Every structure is written in C-alpha cells, then in structure tokens.
C-alpha cells in the first residue's frame, strides 16, 4: 500500500515539472515576437522586404529605374534658297531671295538691293520723280544712276531707243525691259533682276517686283535693252 502511494506521488511530480517547462518556453516566444519591428518581416537568411522595393534575382533590394528616352536628332533648319551659308547672309539678301525666288548667294549686288529697298512701295504718279511718288522711267533713271553710274533720258520710249537690244534668253541683271501698256510703242519700263523677275514702278502698286511670265505682262512685253559704252547716252 505504501509502495503504491509513493509511485503515485512520483508521477505527479513529473507531470508538474513538465507543465512548468512548457509555460517557460511559451513566455520566451511571446517576448521575442514583441521585439520584432512592426511593418517588417524577417525570413530565412536575414532577407528583408520593404513595401515598394523591387527584389532582384540575387535577392538584393532596390528601386525601379526608368531609362530616359533618347532625344531625337534635331532637324537643322534648311537654308533659304538652298544656301549653305545662311548665317552670313544679310536680311536684305534673304528678303529679296524670297521675292525673286532665287538662291541667296545669287544676290551679290547689295547696292542694287539697297536702292530697291529704299524705294519699295513708293506710289506711282505720272511725271513724278520725288520721294513721295514717281513714274516708271524716273525709277529706272534712279537705279541706273545710283547703281550703274549711267545716265538715261527721261521717258521710257527714249530709254528704249538708246539701248543695245538684247534677246529674252540673254537677259541679265541691270538690263531694261520694255512694255506697251496703252497702245503706243513703249509706255512702261523696268529693270531686270533674275529668274524672269524685274523691278519697276507700277501704276497699281508702286515700286514692286513682277514676273515677265505673268498674264498681264507677258503679252505686253516689247523687248529688252542694255546700257553699254557704245550706247548713245554714254
């Protein structure tokens, strides 16, 4: 009887000790869990993940990088009239390259361009020869005097008479072009430039540039003349 009671007491002590050990282990786990920082998670091999991070194949964290777009090659501005040296061209050359549909480098007679620009838009008046208004033959007199140092008679018919005649296909800068606009022989005159363009004092728009192939001027064209050393006025 005593042996049976002793055995029961020993078993009770063993059970009591086991329960107490289980409580101790559980308490240590709770303490460890409380020490872990909120918002982060620890995994095997000390790998950490932070929200918003990108994990590469070798388990390193980093932020995503967007490769900047390569700027497309800028188109170089095209030179007016095909000139490759537009930077050195004056605004005057650029202006009249557009008006004459010519290459900038073709417009080398700057004094001629300056005289044209000075009188550009001056209104037409019959018999006029002032800064306020002038007629066609007065304007050609001014150009020939200030640019080519040549003296012309006053009327368009007289200017036609003293010039050396030039064929249409042989026209060059400074030649005079003559027209019949009112039934008489020669009633209008201008100065040839290039590309079939000529400058003149027109009754409709004053000093301007026109084209020999225009519907109005083509049928009225009567010929061209050149001032040379053999011309009667020289």
QUIZI-V578318 format. One record per residue. PHI is phi in whole degrees, 0 to 359 (* if undefined). OMEGA is omega in degrees with one decimal (* if undefined). D_CENTER is the distance of its C-alpha to the mean C-alpha in Angstrom with 2 decimals. Layout:
((PHI OMEGA D_CENTER) (PHI OMEGA D_CENTER))
This chain:
((* 178.6 117.53) (295 179.7 116.41) (297 179.3 114.37) (296 179.9 112.52) (295 179.9 111.64) (296 179.9 110.38) (295 179.1 108.11) (297 -179.8 106.54) (295 179.9 105.85) (294 177.9 104.06) (298 179.5 101.81) (297 178.8 100.86) (297 179.3 99.90) (298 179.6 97.62) (297 -179.5 95.83) (295 179.6 95.38) (293 179.0 93.79) (297 -180.0 91.31) (295 -179.4 90.04) (294 178.0 89.51) (295 179.8 87.40) (297 178.9 85.19) (294 -178.7 84.50) (296 178.5 83.52) (298 179.6 80.97) (297 179.6 79.45) (295 178.5 79.12) (296 179.0 77.27) (295 179.8 74.71) (295 179.4 74.05) (295 179.0 73.49) (297 -179.9 70.98) (296 -179.4 69.05) (291 -177.7 68.86) (282 -180.0 67.37) (288 -176.6 64.35) (294 177.4 61.16) (293 178.0 59.94) (86 178.1 56.57) (235 179.8 56.86) (230 177.2 58.82) (258 -178.5 60.41) (234 -179.9 61.01) (296 177.6 62.54) (63 176.1 61.44) (59 176.4 60.04) (277 -179.7 56.75) (243 178.4 55.10) (238 176.5 52.57) (249 -179.9 50.51) (306 179.7 48.84) (91 -179.5 45.10) (271 177.8 45.48) (248 -178.4 44.73) (257 179.3 47.47) (275 -175.1 46.71) (294 179.1 49.08) (262 172.5 50.84) (71 175.1 51.49) (269 -179.5 49.24) (269 178.9 47.42) (187 179.8 43.78) (261 -179.1 40.79) (290 -179.3 38.26) (241 178.0 34.96) (265 -179.2 31.72) (289 -178.3 29.56) (297 179.5 26.03) (289 178.4 23.32) (283 -178.6 21.47) (292 -179.4 17.74) (292 -178.5 15.91) (296 179.3 14.11) (285 178.9 10.43) (282 178.8 8.56) (291 177.8 7.82) (301 179.7 5.12) (282 179.4 7.57) (285 178.7 9.71) (297 178.2 10.74) (67 178.0 14.05) (85 179.7 14.11) (289 179.0 14.69) (267 -178.5 14.70) (233 -173.3 15.31) (294 -176.9 12.55) (298 -176.6 13.30) (270 -179.5 16.80) (281 179.4 16.21) (284 178.2 17.35) (297 178.3 15.85) (296 178.4 18.87) (295 179.5 18.11) (297 -179.2 14.56) (300 -175.3 16.19) (277 170.2 18.97) (294 177.5 17.11) (289 -176.5 15.70) (292 -179.1 19.20) (254 -179.1 21.01) (55 -174.8 18.79) (234 173.2 19.27) (290 -179.1 17.90) (302 -176.8 17.13) (292 176.6 19.95) (282 -176.4 22.33) (266 -175.5 22.29) (260 -178.6 24.56) (273 -176.7 27.04) (296 177.2 25.66) (304 178.6 28.96) (296 179.1 28.67) (297 -180.0 25.19) (294 178.5 26.55) (294 178.3 29.56) (301 -177.0 27.65) (293 178.8 25.35) (297 -176.3 28.49) (264 -174.7 30.17) (305 177.2 27.26) (84 177.8 28.51) (299 -172.8 32.06) (288 -179.4 34.40) (271 168.5 36.95) (209 -177.4 40.67) (300 178.3 43.50) (82 -177.3 45.00) (281 177.1 42.52) (210 -178.5 41.31) (246 178.4 40.17) (293 -176.9 36.98) (275 178.3 37.47) (197 179.0 37.95) (203 177.5 38.71) (257 -171.4 39.46) (296 -176.6 38.05) (287 175.2 40.56) (292 179.7 40.26) (292 177.9 36.53) (292 174.6 37.12) (301 -178.7 39.83) (297 -178.9 37.43) (296 -178.0 34.86) (295 179.4 37.63) (286 -172.1 39.30) (278 -176.9 36.38) (255 -172.8 34.37) (250 178.5 37.04) (53 178.8 40.16) (238 -179.5 41.97) (253 -180.0 44.23) (245 171.7 44.29) (292 -168.5 46.94) (282 -172.7 46.17) (263 179.6 45.96) (296 178.1 43.78) (294 178.2 46.97) (294 177.9 48.16) (294 177.0 44.84) (298 -174.7 45.10) (294 -173.5 48.63) (265 -177.6 48.00) (269 171.8 45.01) (277 -173.2 45.32) (291 -176.5 44.27) (231 176.8 41.28) (289 -176.8 40.57) (304 -177.1 37.40) (286 -178.7 36.18) (256 -178.4 36.83) (300 174.8 34.79) (217 -176.9 32.85) (307 178.6 31.13) (96 176.3 33.71) (291 177.1 36.00) (263 177.9 37.32) (244 -171.2 37.09) (241 -176.2 39.88) (221 172.9 40.44) (245 -175.3 43.33) (247 -175.3 42.38) (218 175.9 45.82) (93 177.7 48.56) (274 -177.2 49.28) (297 179.0 48.52) (232 -177.4 45.41) (236 -178.0 43.96) (212 -178.3 40.33) (215 176.3 38.43) (216 179.6 34.89) (249 -178.5 33.28) (286 178.4 31.57) (250 176.6 28.14) (189 178.6 26.84) (55 -179.7 25.83) (68 -179.3 28.63) (265 175.8 27.11) (221 179.0 29.44) (253 -175.6 29.42) (198 173.6 32.38) (262 -175.5 33.91) (267 179.5 34.20) (295 -175.8 36.71) (276 -174.2 34.28) (226 -179.3 31.22) (74 -178.7 32.29) (291 -174.7 30.42) (202 175.9 27.63) (248 178.4 26.36) (232 -178.0 27.85) (242 179.9 28.30) (298 -178.0 31.73) (271 177.6 31.36) (297 -176.0 31.00) (301 -178.8 33.99) (285 -172.6 35.33) (275 -175.1 35.23) (304 -179.1 36.10) (287 -177.8 39.73) (265 -177.9 40.30) (292 -177.7 39.30) (239 177.3 42.42) (140 -179.0 41.35) (227 179.5 39.72) (219 -178.0 41.29) (237 176.1 40.63) (273 178.8 42.06) (232 -179.7 43.83) (293 178.8 46.68) (269 179.0 49.06) (294 -176.4 47.96) (304 -175.8 50.83) (277 -176.0 49.06) (250 * 48.48))
